[in-house]
Amino acid sequence: VEGPAMEEEREQPQAKISPSRPSGIALLRARESVAGGRSRWTPKRLTDFHRGSLDMVRRLECHAKHEWHDGCVNTVCWTDDGRHIISGSDDTHICIGEWSSTAKSKPFRYDSGHRLNVFQARPLPFSNNKNIVTCGADGEVRVAHLPEGGGRDGLCTRHLGQHGGRAHKLATIPSDADTFLSCGEDGVVLSVDTRDTRATSPVLRVREVRRPPEGEGGLPSTAAGGGREIGLN
């Protein structure tokens, strides 16, 4: 039996459920703890903490726009000191410039040596942003050695590794100034050492991708070389 009380109850607006996210104050305290060495938090964990903050996302705004390239920009990253950004593009060039909207100097621009689109560019640790590694649609993995002083004399790029398809991603190792990883559409992960002439030994080779039956949710699991299976959850 429905009475006035039930009608009144139905008409009441339902409270909105806000997602549980770190507040801005919590983020500042966590950052101060990391900077002061008073916390077990690592920079990586702090970064993930920021990414999960709805408050932080709402505070984002466009600070500057730069027109450095003649094609689609596929990769942007910060330099280690946080003063510059590194970008790569379909025009096969790399640009290193100040991120600020008040920057007066033009970016340092050089030809990466790739024949096709640059998909990712990263500075190697402890190189003072002078060793830049790249990968691209031509499957090549390259390194550029930039001269001190910002000039072009002595600038050179080297071909370090080759994938059987497009190479999309690089991963630098925070404690290693010479070695990094690359992966491509050929299912191969290469360990690349800038001191060697060419990377030839794959660290991992994906042989099979098994997807869940149609209509079922979830991510696929991949089977890798050596009988090791990697589950993506």
C-alpha positions in Angstrom: 0.0 0.0 0.0 1.4 3.4 -1.0 0.8 6.3 1.2 1.9 9.9 1.4 5.0 9.0 3.3 6.2 6.6 0.5 5.5 9.2 -2.2 7.5 11.8 -0.2 10.3 9.3 0.2 10.4 8.6 -3.6 10.6 12.3 -4.4 13.7 12.9 -2.3 16.8 13.4 -4.5 19.4 10.7 -4.2 22.8 11.8 -2.9 25.6 11.8 -5.4 28.4 9.3 -4.7 31.7 11.0 -5.2 34.7 8.8 -6.0 37.2 8.3 -3.2 40.2 10.3 -4.4 43.2 11.9 -2.6 42.5 15.5 -1.6 44.8 18.3 -2.6 46.1 18.6 1.0 46.9 14.9 1.1 48.9 15.2 -2.1 50.9 18.2 -0.8 51.7 16.3 2.4 52.8 13.2 0.5 55.0 15.3 -1.8 56.7 17.1 1.1 57.3 13.7 2.8 59.0 12.4 -0.3 61.1 15.5 -0.8 62.2 15.6 2.8 63.1 11.9 2.9 60.5 11.3 5.7 58.5 8.8 3.8 58.8 5.4 2.2 57.0 6.8 -0.8 58.9 6.6 -4.1 58.6 9.2 -6.9 56.8 6.6 -8.9 54.2 5.9 -6.2 53.7 9.7 -5.7 53.1 10.0 -9.5 50.5 7.3 -9.4 48.9 9.0 -6.3 48.6 12.2 -8.3 47.0 10.5 -11.3 44.3 9.1 -9.0 43.4 12.5 -7.7 40.1 13.9 -9.0 41.0 17.2 -7.3 44.3 17.4 -9.2 42.6 16.7 -12.5 40.0 19.5 -12.0 42.8 22.0 -11.4 44.5 21.3 -14.7 44.5 24.1 -17.2 46.3 25.0 -20.5 49.4 27.0 -19.7 51.1 27.2 -23.0 50.9 26.1 -26.7 53.9 25.6 -28.9 54.1 25.1 -32.7 57.4 23.4 -33.1 56.6 20.6 -35.6 55.3 20.2 -39.2 53.3 17.1 -38.4 51.4 15.2 -35.7 53.2 15.2 -32.4 53.3 11.7 -31.0 55.4 12.0 -27.9 56.1 14.7 -25.2 58.1 14.2 -22.0 59.9 16.3 -19.4 63.6 16.6 -19.1 65.1 15.4 -15.8 65.4 18.9 -14.4 61.8 19.8 -15.3 62.9 22.9 -17.2 62.3 21.7 -20.8 60.2 19.3 -22.8 61.2 16.9 -25.5 58.8 16.2 -28.4 58.8 13.9 -31.4 56.7 14.1 -34.5 55.6 12.6 -37.8 58.1 15.1 -39.4 60.9 12.8 -37.9 62.4 15.7 -35.9 63.0 16.1 -32.2 62.5 19.4 -30.4 63.8 20.3 -27.0 62.6 23.6 -25.6 61.3 25.5 -22.6 57.7 24.7 -21.7 56.8 28.1 -20.3 54.5 30.4 -22.3 57.0 33.2 -21.7 59.9 31.3 -23.3 61.8 33.6 -25.6 64.3 31.2 -27.1 63.5 28.8 -29.9 63.6 25.1 -29.3 66.7 23.1 -30.2 65.5 21.0 -33.2 67.3 18.2 -34.9 66.7 15.4 -37.4 66.3 12.1 -35.5 67.5 9.9 -38.4 64.3 8.0 -38.5 62.8 7.4 -42.0 59.2 7.4 -40.7 57.2 8.8 -37.8 58.8 9.2 -34.4 56.6 7.5 -31.7 58.6 8.1 -28.6 61.6 10.1 -27.3 63.2 10.0 -23.9 66.4 11.4 -22.3 68.7 8.8 -20.7 69.4 9.2 -17.0 72.5 11.1 -15.8 73.2 12.4 -19.3 72.2 16.0 -18.6 69.6 15.6 -21.4 72.4 15.1 -24.0 71.6 11.5 -24.9 68.1 11.2 -26.3 66.8 7.8 -27.3 63.9 7.4 -29.9 61.8 4.8 -31.7 59.5 5.0 -34.6 57.3 3.6 -37.3 60.4 2.4 -39.3 61.1 -0.1 -36.4 64.4 1.6 -35.6 65.7 2.3 -32.1 68.1 5.2 -32.2 70.2 7.4 -29.9 71.3 11.0 -30.4 74.3 12.4 -28.8 73.9 16.2 -28.4 77.0 18.4 -28.0 77.6 20.5 -25.0 76.7 24.2 -25.3 73.7 23.7 -27.5 75.4 23.9 -30.8 75.1 21.4 -33.7 78.8 20.7 -34.2 79.4 17.1 -33.2 75.7 16.1 -33.1 75.2 12.6 -34.3 72.5 9.9 -34.2 73.1 6.1 -34.2 71.0 3.2 -35.2 71.1 0.8 -32.2 68.2 -1.7 -32.7 65.7 -2.9 -35.2 62.2 -4.3 -34.7 60.3 -6.3 -37.3 57.4 -3.8 -37.2 56.7 -0.4 -35.8 58.5 0.4 -32.5 56.2 2.2 -30.1 57.6 2.4 -26.6 60.8 2.9 -24.7 61.5 2.4 -21.0 64.6 3.9 -19.4 66.1 2.5 -16.2 66.5 5.2 -13.5 69.8 3.8 -12.2 71.3 3.1 -15.6 72.7 5.7 -17.9 73.5 3.3 -20.8 70.8 0.7 -21.0 67.1 0.9 -21.9 64.2 -1.2 -23.2 62.2 -1.0 -26.4 59.1 -2.8 -27.7 57.4 -3.1 -31.1 54.6 -4.7 -33.0 56.8 -7.7 -33.7 56.2 -8.7 -30.0 59.8 -8.3 -29.1 61.3 -6.4 -26.1 64.9 -5.5 -26.8 67.5 -4.5 -24.2 69.5 -1.8 -25.8 73.0 -0.7 -24.6 74.3 2.6 -26.1 77.8 1.3 -25.7 77.2 -1.5 -28.2 76.9 -1.1 -31.9 73.6 -3.1 -32.3 71.0 -4.7 -30.0 70.4 -8.3 -31.2 69.2 -10.3 -28.2 65.5 -10.0 -27.3 64.7 -10.0 -23.6 61.2 -11.1 -24.2 59.3 -12.4 -27.3 55.5 -12.6 -27.2 54.3 -15.6 -29.2 50.6 -15.6 -28.6 47.8 -13.4 -27.5 44.7 -15.1 -26.1 41.6 -12.9 -25.9 38.5 -13.7 -23.8 35.5 -15.1 -25.6 33.3 -12.5 -27.3 30.8 -11.0 -24.9 32.9 -11.5 -21.9 34.7 -8.6 -20.3 38.3 -8.4 -19.2 41.7 -7.9 -20.7 43.6 -10.5 -22.8 46.4 -12.6 -21.4 49.6 -13.0 -23.4 51.9 -16.0 -23.6 55.6 -15.1 -23.9 58.7 -17.0 -24.9 60.3 -19.6 -22.7 56.9 -20.9 -21.6 56.3 -17.9 -19.3 52.8 -16.5 -19.3 52.0 -12.9 -18.5 48.5 -12.1 -17.3 47.0 -8.6 -17.8 44.4 -7.8 -15.2 
